[in-house]
Amino acid sequence: MKIILTVTGIDHEGIIAAVTNTLAERHVNVLDVSQTIMGEYFTMIMHCSFDENEQNLIDLQEAMIPVEHAQKVQIRIQAEAIFKTMHTI
């Protein structure tokens, strides 16, 4: 399954490491990434893929909750198909 993962919050050290470490632990492959700092705000969009036979989207979102809390960021995950459909209309 291909997904779009977004991360937003106040910038500080360790956000990318925390997110990517958790993704690697869950066998999620990062296909592309874009990140920027807007003033004091950190923003990142990741295009990723994983095997749906190993986990589902809900499992992955729940695995990111501790990262959200520890890093004080918001992490949202959407199926790529839904993301494309939403932005086609």
All heavy atoms as an XYZ file, in Angstrom:
703
protein
N       0.856     -1.178      0.000
C       0.000      0.000      0.000
C       0.895      1.232      0.000
O       1.894      1.282      0.707
C      -0.891     -0.006      1.241
C      -1.600      1.313      1.484
S      -2.702      1.294      2.900
C      -4.245      1.342      2.040
N       0.497      2.217     -0.773
C       1.214      3.489     -0.784
C       0.420      4.504      0.032
O      -0.811      4.526     -0.021
C       1.417      3.983     -2.208
C       2.418      3.120     -2.959
C       2.744      3.701     -4.292
C       3.790      2.826     -4.963
N       4.093      3.290     -6.303
N       1.166      5.316      0.790
C       0.546      6.285      1.684
C       1.212      7.644      1.553
O       2.334      7.752      1.064
C       0.629      5.824      3.160
C       2.092      5.648      3.583
C      -0.183      4.558      3.377
C       2.309      5.498      5.069
N       0.496      8.663      2.023
C       1.035     10.006      2.209
C       1.007     10.271      3.709
O      -0.045     10.176      4.344
C       0.196     11.073      1.467
C       0.086     10.754     -0.034
C       0.772     12.459      1.720
C       1.398     10.747     -0.782
N       2.175     10.553      4.271
C       2.309     10.819      5.703
C       2.750     12.263      5.878
O       3.701     12.704      5.229
C       3.354      9.865      6.295
C       3.615      9.946      7.795
C       3.966      8.564      8.326
C       4.735     10.915      8.121
N       2.033     13.015      6.689
C       2.405     14.406      6.949
C       2.742     14.584      8.421
O       2.132     13.965      9.293
C       1.275     15.393      6.573
O       0.112     15.088      7.345
C       0.942     15.294      5.097
N       3.734     15.431      8.666
C       4.172     15.739     10.029
C       4.247     17.255     10.150
O       4.870     17.916      9.309
C       5.568     15.138     10.331
C       5.980     15.424     11.769
C       5.600     13.639     10.045
N       3.615     17.812     11.171
C       3.678     19.249     11.416
C       3.851     19.513     12.901
O       3.362     18.753     13.741
C       2.397     19.973     10.934
O       1.264     19.378     11.573
C       2.236     19.889      9.432
N       4.561     20.582     13.214
C       4.736     20.964     14.612
C       5.826     22.015     14.750
O       6.400     22.476     13.756
N       6.108     22.384     15.977
C       7.185     23.329     16.266
C       8.514     22.617     15.996
O       8.717     21.485     16.437
C       7.123     23.819     17.732
C       5.764     24.474     18.042
C       8.281     24.774     18.042
C       5.473     25.730     17.262
N       9.427     23.289     15.283
C      10.692     22.668     14.908
C      11.584     22.429     16.129
O      11.653     23.254     17.033
C      11.433     23.570     13.914
C      12.715     22.932     13.416
O      12.704     21.717     13.154
O      13.724     23.654     13.294
N      12.227     21.266     16.132
C      13.251     20.932     17.120
C      14.021     19.710     16.626
O      13.606     19.042     15.676
C      12.636     20.679     18.504
C      11.713     19.508     18.539
N      10.384     19.606     18.188
C      11.924     18.209     18.845
C       9.822     18.416     18.302
N      10.734     17.547     18.702
N      15.127     19.426     17.254
C      15.966     18.292     16.865
C      15.245     16.971     17.079
O      14.517     16.810     18.054
C      17.249     18.273     17.682
C      18.160     19.441     17.415
C      19.390     19.439     18.311
O      19.523     18.555     19.187
O      20.213     20.337     18.129
N      15.467     16.041     16.163
C      15.022     14.674     16.362
C      13.708     14.264     15.734
O      13.346     13.091     15.794
N      12.984     15.188     15.129
C      11.679     14.835     14.561
C      11.841     13.806     13.441
O      11.182     12.756     13.454
C      10.915     16.073     14.039
C      10.623     17.054     15.172
C       9.609     15.641     13.356
C      10.062     18.392     14.707
N      12.695     14.104     12.474
C      12.863     13.197     11.340
C      13.361     11.837     11.817
O      12.866     10.792     11.376
C      13.815     13.802     10.282
C      13.189     15.059      9.682
C      14.123     12.776      9.182
C      14.117     15.837      8.765
N      14.315     11.831     12.739
C      14.850     10.570     13.258
C      13.760      9.743     13.935
O      13.657      8.532     13.712
C      15.992     10.838     14.234
N      12.940     10.380     14.744
C      11.881      9.651     15.455
C      10.870      9.055     14.485
O      10.455      7.902     14.629
C      11.186     10.581     16.457
N      10.485      9.829     13.488
C       9.498      9.360     12.515
C      10.080      8.223     11.677
O       9.472      7.157     11.542
C       9.009     10.516     11.605
C       8.158      9.992     10.453
C       8.229     11.541     12.424
N      11.264      8.433     11.118
C      11.834      7.421     10.226
C      12.248      6.156     10.972
O      12.146      5.053     10.411
C      13.008      7.975      9.399
O      13.999      8.523     10.278
C      12.525      9.037      8.423
N      12.695      6.277     12.212
C      13.017      5.073     12.990
C      11.775      4.208     13.196
O      11.827      2.984     13.053
C      13.641      5.430     14.334
C      15.088      5.834     14.213
O      15.773      5.476     13.268
N      15.560      6.606     15.180
N      10.666      4.844     13.531
C       9.418      4.097     13.731
C       8.948      3.476     12.426
O       8.508      2.325     12.401
C       8.333      5.002     14.345
O       8.821      5.514     15.587
C       7.039      4.240     14.580
N       9.057      4.217     11.334
C       8.677      3.659     10.037
C       9.551      2.450      9.698
O       9.038      1.425      9.235
C       8.791      4.722      8.938
C       7.788      5.871      9.013
C       8.093      6.905      7.927
C       6.356      5.375      8.900
N      10.845      2.545      9.925
C      11.751      1.424      9.631
C      11.407      0.208     10.481
O      11.410     -0.925      9.986
C      13.196      1.850      9.863
N      11.096      0.426     11.758
C      10.707     -0.678     12.645
C       9.460     -1.380     12.127
O       9.279     -2.578     12.345
C      10.448     -0.165     14.061
C      11.696      0.275     14.788
C      11.392      1.032     16.069
O      10.201      1.211     16.423
O      12.358      1.473     16.725
N       8.584     -0.634     11.451
C       7.334     -1.183     10.923
C       7.475     -1.643      9.469
O       6.496     -1.944      8.811
C       6.218     -0.126     11.022
C       5.974      0.471     12.397
C       5.402     -0.499     13.358
N       4.088     -0.917     12.882
C       3.181     -1.516     13.622
N       3.436     -1.770     14.882
N       2.029     -1.885     13.129
N       8.692     -1.655      8.952
C       8.991     -2.096      7.579
C       8.299     -1.231      6.529
O       7.791     -1.734      5.526
C       8.635     -3.571      7.381
C       9.292     -4.466      8.376
N      10.622     -4.803      8.310
C       8.814     -5.070      9.484
C      10.939     -5.572      9.327
N       9.856     -5.744     10.062
N       8.282      0.065      6.782
C       7.711      1.025      5.838
C       8.862      1.630      5.037
O       9.861      2.073      5.612
C       6.923      2.132      6.565
C       6.426      3.186      5.580
C       5.763      1.529      7.350
N       8.730      1.637      3.722
C       9.745      2.176      2.832
C       9.402      3.621      2.474
O       8.283      3.909      2.045
C       9.829      1.330      1.557
C      10.955      1.764      0.659
O      12.021      2.162      1.125
N      10.733      1.683     -0.641
N      10.362      4.525      2.640
C      10.169      5.921      2.265
C      10.543      6.061      0.794
O      11.687      5.833      0.406
C      11.028      6.869      3.138
C      10.873      8.306      2.665
C      10.648      6.730      4.602
N       9.564      6.444     -0.028
C       9.764      6.595     -1.467
C      10.235      7.998     -1.827
O      11.038      8.179     -2.735
C       8.464      6.282     -2.211
C       7.864      4.898     -1.941
C       6.480      4.791     -2.565
C       8.794      3.810     -2.431
N       9.723      8.988     -1.112
C      10.075     10.385     -1.374
C       9.750     11.185     -0.126
O       8.854     10.816      0.640
C       9.276     10.920     -2.570
C       9.865     12.184     -3.167
O      10.951     12.630     -2.716
O       9.244     12.745     -4.085
N      10.480     12.262      0.070
C      10.239     13.098      1.246
C      10.533     14.556      0.905
O      11.452     14.856      0.142
C      11.082     12.627      2.464
C      12.561     12.727      2.174
C      10.733     13.402      3.720
N       9.713     15.429      1.455
C       9.922     16.867      1.340
C       9.705     17.460      2.717
O       8.702     17.174      3.367
C       8.932     17.468      0.338
O       9.059     18.868      0.314
N      10.654     18.247      3.172
C      10.494     18.893      4.470
C      10.997     20.320      4.389
O      11.868     20.636      3.590
C      11.179     18.121      5.589
C      12.669     18.144      5.535
C      13.331     19.116      6.496
O      14.047     18.674      7.327
N      13.185     20.403      6.381
N      10.388     21.150      5.192
C      10.800     22.543      5.222
C      10.523     23.116      6.605
O       9.708     22.588      7.368
C      10.086     23.363      4.130
O      10.693     24.643      4.041
C       8.604     23.523      4.415
N      11.207     24.184      6.896
C      10.971     24.944      8.119
C      10.315     26.256      7.691
O      10.840     26.972      6.848
C      12.288     25.244      8.870
C      13.109     23.973      9.084
C      12.007     25.982     10.174
C      12.436     22.904      9.888
N       9.150     26.525      8.242
C       8.433     27.765      7.950
C       8.403     28.572      9.238
O       7.548     28.326     10.097
C       7.021     27.451      7.465
C       7.004     26.678      6.159
S       5.384     26.056      5.636
C       4.240     27.290      6.142
N       9.359     29.496      9.370
C       9.475     30.226     10.630
C       9.895     29.255     11.709
O      10.939     28.609     11.608
N       9.081     29.088     12.726
C       9.390     28.139     13.797
C       8.712     26.785     13.593
O       8.864     25.883     14.413
C       8.969     28.725     15.144
C       7.460     28.935     15.278
C       7.065     29.550     16.605
O       7.543     29.103     17.651
O       6.273     30.513     16.564
N       8.007     26.628     12.468
C       7.224     25.416     12.238
C       7.934     24.437     11.305
O       8.455     24.817     10.255
C       5.847     25.760     11.670
C       5.061     26.631     12.612
C       4.932     27.992     12.373
C       4.495     26.100     13.755
C       4.231     28.804     13.259
C       3.800     26.899     14.636
C       3.682     28.250     14.387
O       3.003     29.042     15.273
N       7.898     23.174     11.690
C       8.447     22.074     10.905
C       7.308     21.450     10.116
O       6.235     21.195     10.659
C       9.055     21.029     11.846
C       9.497     19.777     11.151
C      10.769     19.687     10.608
C       8.649     18.691     11.040
C      11.188     18.531      9.961
C       9.054     17.528     10.401
C      10.329     17.458      9.862
N       7.517     21.205      8.830
C       6.526     20.502      8.018
C       7.246     19.451      7.175
O       8.332     19.704      6.656
C       5.751     21.440      7.075
O       6.658     22.041      6.155
C       5.027     22.523      7.845
N       6.646     18.274      7.057
C       7.233     17.215      6.243
C       6.106     16.405      5.607
O       5.105     16.109      6.246
C       8.097     16.301      7.110
C       8.741     15.151      6.358
S      10.042     14.292      7.279
C       9.126     13.623      8.677
N       6.305     16.076      4.348
C       5.392     15.191      3.631
C       6.229     14.022      3.124
O       7.286     14.227      2.507
C       4.712     15.890      2.441
C       3.907     17.088      2.920
C       3.809     14.917      1.685
C       3.342     17.941      1.792
N       5.758     12.805      3.404
C       6.472     11.611      2.972
C       5.549     10.741      2.121
O       4.375     10.579      2.450
C       6.950     10.800      4.178
C       7.828     11.574      5.111
S       8.294     10.606      6.547
C       9.791      9.879      5.906
N       6.099     10.224      1.043
C       5.406      9.236      0.217
C       6.051      7.906      0.581
O       7.269      7.752      0.450
C       5.603      9.580     -1.259
C       4.848      8.728     -2.195
N       5.287      8.464     -3.459
C       3.656      8.075     -2.079
C       4.419      7.701     -4.083
N       3.414      7.450     -3.255
N       5.279      6.974      1.087
C       5.810      5.718      1.614
C       5.011      4.528      1.099
O       3.916      4.691      0.569
C       5.729      5.715      3.144
S       6.563      7.083      3.957
N       5.581      3.352      1.303
C       4.859      2.130      0.956
C       5.156      1.053      1.993
O       6.198      1.082      2.652
C       5.242      1.640     -0.443
O       6.588      1.227     -0.469
N       4.208      0.130      2.135
C       4.394     -1.010      3.035
C       3.517     -2.160      2.559
O       2.603     -1.984      1.750
C       4.087     -0.642      4.495
C       2.670     -0.227      4.751
C       1.693     -1.161      5.083
C       2.296      1.104      4.688
C       0.386     -0.776      5.331
C       0.999      1.507      4.937
C       0.032      0.557      5.266
N       3.807     -3.340      3.073
C       3.074     -4.552      2.716
C       1.804     -4.626      3.551
O       1.875     -4.731      4.780
C       3.954     -5.773      2.965
C       3.332     -7.077      2.510
O       2.114     -7.104      2.201
O       4.064     -8.075      2.471
N       0.670     -4.595      2.886
C      -0.621     -4.658      3.584
C      -0.845     -5.995      4.281
O      -1.700     -6.095      5.159
C      -1.769     -4.415      2.612
C      -1.849     -2.990      2.130
C      -2.999     -2.794      1.169
O      -4.119     -2.513      1.651
O      -2.762     -2.931     -0.052
N      -0.093     -7.012      3.922
C      -0.211     -8.307      4.590
C       0.447     -8.295      5.966
O       0.158     -9.149      6.801
C       0.398     -9.418      3.727
C      -0.370     -9.620      2.442
O      -1.597     -9.577      2.430
N       0.342     -9.812      1.354
N       1.352     -7.338      6.204
C       2.033     -7.236      7.492
C       1.282     -6.337      8.477
O       1.359     -6.531      9.682
C       3.452     -6.692      7.310
C       4.383     -7.644      6.620
C       5.799     -7.116      6.549
O       6.159     -6.209      7.338
O       6.552     -7.609      5.701
N       0.611     -5.312      7.970
C      -0.109     -4.360      8.816
C      -1.084     -3.573      7.962
O      -1.011     -3.616      6.750
C       0.868     -3.412      9.506
C       1.604     -2.482      8.542
C       2.680     -1.687      9.212
O       2.525     -1.271     10.355
N       3.794     -1.490      8.530
N      -1.981     -2.869      8.635
C      -2.900     -2.006      7.891
C      -2.659     -0.553      8.281
O      -1.835     -0.254      9.143
C      -4.361     -2.436      8.112
C      -4.782     -2.347      9.556
O      -4.439     -1.403     10.256
N      -5.528     -3.340     10.022
N      -3.379      0.320      7.636
C      -3.210      1.759      7.843
C      -3.481      2.161      9.293
O      -2.767      2.990      9.859
C      -4.144      2.500      6.883
C      -3.876      3.955      6.602
C      -2.518      4.138      5.970
C      -4.937      4.499      5.673
N      -4.489      1.573      9.894
C      -4.840      1.900     11.287
C      -3.721      1.482     12.228
O      -3.355      2.236     13.135
C      -6.182      1.260     11.670
C      -7.308      1.895     10.851
C      -6.453      1.398     13.168
C      -8.630      1.175     10.936
N      -3.142      0.290     12.012
C      -2.019     -0.161     12.842
C      -0.851      0.822     12.753
O      -0.230      1.149     13.762
C      -1.528     -1.543     12.401
C      -2.543     -2.643     12.639
O      -3.413     -2.481     13.523
O      -2.468     -3.672     11.932
N      -0.554      1.263     11.543
C       0.557      2.191     11.352
C       0.275      3.527     12.032
O       1.146      4.087     12.703
C       0.833      2.380      9.860
C       2.016      3.267      9.515
C       3.306      2.766     10.166
C       2.175      3.366      8.007
N      -0.933      4.053     11.883
C      -1.277      5.322     12.532
C      -1.155      5.185     14.049
O      -0.624      6.077     14.716
C      -2.695      5.764     12.155
C      -3.104      7.114     12.738
C      -2.427      8.305     12.076
O      -2.523      8.474     10.870
N      -1.749      9.121     12.842
N      -1.594      4.076     14.600
C      -1.489      3.858     16.050
C      -0.039      3.740     16.495
O       0.317      4.206     17.581
C      -2.289      2.621     16.458
C      -3.788      2.852     16.386
C      -4.620      1.615     16.708
O      -4.047      0.533     16.974
O      -5.863      1.749     16.682
N       0.817      3.158     15.647
C       2.240      3.049     15.974
C       2.911      4.415     16.007
O       3.941      4.590     16.672
C       2.940      2.146     14.961
N       2.336      5.396     15.321
C       2.912      6.740     15.284
C       2.462      7.610     16.455
O       3.041      8.669     16.700
C       2.578      7.426     13.958
C       3.101      6.709     12.716
S       4.860      6.313     12.741
C       5.583      7.927     12.593
N       1.465      7.184     17.212
C       0.964      7.984     18.338
C       2.056      8.281     19.366
O       2.192      9.438     19.794
C      -0.288      7.329     18.969
C      -1.454      7.418     17.988
C      -0.642      7.982     20.307
C      -2.695      6.635     18.399
N       2.860      7.295     19.792
C       3.937      7.625     20.738
C       4.942      8.635     20.174
O       5.475      9.463     20.925
C       4.614      6.270     21.000
C       3.593      5.251     20.658
C       2.777      5.854     19.547
N       5.174      8.609     18.869
C       6.069      9.576     18.234
C       5.446     10.971     18.310
O       6.124     11.953     18.631
C       6.370      9.189     16.762
C       7.259     10.232     16.097
C       6.995      7.802     16.693
N       4.145     11.056     18.016
C       3.442     12.338     18.119
C       3.594     12.930     19.517
O       3.909     14.112     19.666
C       1.942     12.165     17.832
C       1.596     11.951     16.394
C       0.093     11.899     16.194
O      -0.556     10.993     16.758
O      -0.425     12.765     15.473
N       3.373     12.108     20.518
C       3.431     12.585     21.902
C       4.851     12.982     22.289
O       5.053     14.053     22.873
C       2.886     11.525     22.859
C       1.412     11.320     22.723
N       0.503     11.742     23.650
C       0.681     10.730     21.733
C      -0.718     11.434     23.251
N      -0.630     10.815     22.088
N       5.811     12.132     21.975
C       7.200     12.391     22.352
C       7.764     13.618     21.638
O       8.502     14.406     22.235
C       8.063     11.169     22.059
N       7.401     13.777     20.377
C       7.944     14.880     19.575
C       7.044     16.118     19.561
O       7.413     17.150     19.009
C       8.191     14.407     18.136
C       9.235     13.319     18.036
C      10.580     13.779     18.550
O      11.036     14.882     18.225
N      11.233     12.958     19.349
N       5.859     15.987     20.138
C       4.893     17.095     20.170
C       4.595     17.610     18.757
O       4.662     18.805     18.468
C       5.381     18.215     21.079
C       5.506     17.785     22.527
C       5.997     18.914     23.401
C       6.009     18.562     24.853
N       6.874     17.484     25.265
N       4.255     16.651     17.868
C       3.899     16.957     16.478
C       2.596     16.259     16.144
O       2.119     15.409     16.902
C       5.007     16.491     15.492
C       6.292     17.264     15.712
C       5.238     14.990     15.571
N       2.029     16.618     15.005
C       0.864     15.917     14.480
C       1.308     15.090     13.287
O       2.004     15.611     12.394
C      -0.227     16.886     14.032
C      -0.965     17.529     15.176
C      -2.185     18.283     14.667
O      -2.175     18.848     13.587
N      -3.236     18.280     15.458
N       0.920     13.824     13.272
C       1.246     12.931     12.167
C      -0.059     12.391     11.607
O      -0.865     11.831     12.341
C       2.147     11.768     12.620
C       3.463     12.314     13.200
C       2.411     10.807     11.456
C       4.350     11.256     13.824
N      -0.263     12.577     10.316
C      -1.465     12.085      9.652
C      -1.047     11.172      8.512
O      -0.093     11.466      7.782
C      -2.306     13.235      9.098
C      -2.845     14.151     10.172
C      -3.864     13.431     11.066
N      -4.219     14.237     12.206
C      -3.810     14.022     13.452
N      -3.013     13.028     13.725
N      -4.191     14.800     14.429
N      -1.773     10.093      8.360
C      -1.480      9.134      7.298
C      -2.747      8.912      6.486
O      -3.812      8.668      7.045
C      -0.986      7.795      7.879
C       0.261      8.021      8.739
C      -0.705      6.800      6.761
C       0.723      6.787      9.491
N      -2.609      9.010      5.163
C      -3.725      8.759      4.252
C      -3.274      7.791      3.168
O      -2.115      7.850      2.727
C      -4.171     10.050      3.562
C      -4.777     11.080      4.478
C      -5.144     12.328      3.708
O      -4.308     12.941      3.077
N      -6.421     12.678      3.758
N      -4.168      6.944      2.743
C      -3.888      6.100      1.584
C      -3.651      7.008      0.387
O      -4.362      7.997      0.197
C      -5.048      5.153      1.322
N      -2.664      6.695     -0.400
C      -2.350      7.508     -1.571
C      -3.560      7.635     -2.497
O      -3.832      8.722     -3.027
C      -1.180      6.905     -2.338
C      -0.823      7.682     -3.594
C       0.223      6.979     -4.425
O       0.004      5.788     -4.765
O       1.229      7.610     -4.736
N      -4.309      6.564     -2.666
C      -5.478      6.586     -3.555
C      -6.502      7.621     -3.087
O      -7.058      8.368     -3.899
C      -6.112      5.205     -3.626
N      -6.743      7.692     -1.797
C      -7.695      8.675     -1.262
C      -7.133     10.082     -1.414
O      -7.845     11.010     -1.799
C      -8.028      8.369      0.208
C      -8.810      7.061      0.303
C      -8.791      9.525      0.856
C      -9.030      6.562      1.709
N      -5.851     10.241     -1.125
C      -5.192     11.542     -1.263
C      -5.316     12.052     -2.702
O      -5.667     13.207     -2.928
C      -3.732     11.417     -0.850
C      -3.024     12.728     -0.716
C      -3.100     13.469      0.443
C      -2.263     13.219     -1.768
C      -2.437     14.670      0.568
C      -1.592     14.432     -1.658
C      -1.688     15.158     -0.478
N      -5.051     11.174     -3.674
C      -5.155     11.569     -5.089
C      -6.584     11.953     -5.440
O      -6.812     12.952     -6.129
C      -4.689     10.426     -5.986
C      -3.207     10.314     -6.116
C      -2.858      9.219     -7.109
C      -1.382      9.158     -7.356
N      -1.010      8.114     -8.317
N      -7.541     11.164     -4.996
C      -8.946     11.428     -5.296
C      -9.390     12.768     -4.718
O     -10.061     13.550     -5.380
C      -9.843     10.287     -4.765
O      -9.426      9.074     -5.379
C     -11.305     10.550     -5.077
N      -9.000     13.033     -3.469
C      -9.387     14.289     -2.815
C      -8.855     15.502     -3.575
O      -9.490     16.540     -3.612
C      -8.827     14.344     -1.387
C      -9.557     13.506     -0.410
S      -8.829     13.496      1.270
C      -7.899     14.983      1.376
N      -7.679     15.370     -4.152
C      -7.055     16.514     -4.795
C      -7.262     16.547     -6.303
O      -6.709     17.394     -6.987
C      -5.564     16.543     -4.428
C      -5.360     16.860     -2.983
N      -5.348     15.872     -2.018
C      -5.226     18.026     -2.331
C      -5.192     16.433     -0.829
N      -5.123     17.727     -0.993
N      -8.086     15.648     -6.804
C      -8.420     15.630     -8.223
C      -9.692     16.412     -8.481
O      -9.876     17.003     -9.522
C      -8.595     14.175     -8.724
O      -7.390     13.465     -8.467
C      -8.897     14.129    -10.198
N     -10.572     16.442     -7.490
C     -11.877     17.088     -7.643
C     -11.733     18.587     -7.719
O     -10.947     19.223     -7.205
C     -12.813     16.703     -6.487
C     -13.034     15.188     -6.531
C     -14.113     17.463     -6.551
C     -13.846     14.650     -5.390
